[in-house]
Amino acid sequence: PEQTPDDDVTYYAKFQQRNATVIYFEPRSGFSTYSVYAYNDNDYGSDTHYYTGAWPGSAATLDADTGYYRIEFTTTDVGKFYVIISNNGAEAGRYPAQNVEGLEGTIGGTYLFTADNTLIEFDPADMITVNAYGSTGGSGTVNNTSSVITRQGKTIALKATPNTNYK
């Protein structure tokens, strides 16, 4: 509402703790699905304190905007979490392997589980699309295709192929 300088007005902001955590996964060779198991306990062999509900966790889906698999889970628990990835939802298919401590993050964050087994904070807005175009004299590719989504620090391969009678 409009106020005059003589009015006594107090405004309040109501804050709510973020409890949704988003995790992206870089695709790995030989893995057709991804699941996340999030615990607030070092002993992830026990079946208590699952953030994602009942075993075997929640399956990730491919996110077209980033090219990564994505999963989101919520919890009212504000403790740390440990992430275990599986290729088939079975305990024997855990990744990292059983008895290897999971990766630690904070509830409410956005993370990327990279192909080299690290968990980093991640902002999907930092992703860029690189397109390769050709002309009448030849063609171009990036990572052997016409377009790739990538992020800072990743290496891409650009290739220019001339047509006959061009160099």
Buried (B, 14 or more C-beta within 10 A) or exposed (E): EEEEEEEEEEEEEEEEEEBEBBBBBBEBEEBEEBBBBBBBBEEBEEEEBBBBEEEBBBEBEEBEEBBBBBBEBEBEEEEBBBBBBBBBBEEEBBBBEEEEEBBEBEBBBBBBBBEEEEBEEBEBEEBEEBEBEBEEEEBBBBBEEBEBBBBEEBEEEEEEEEEEEEE
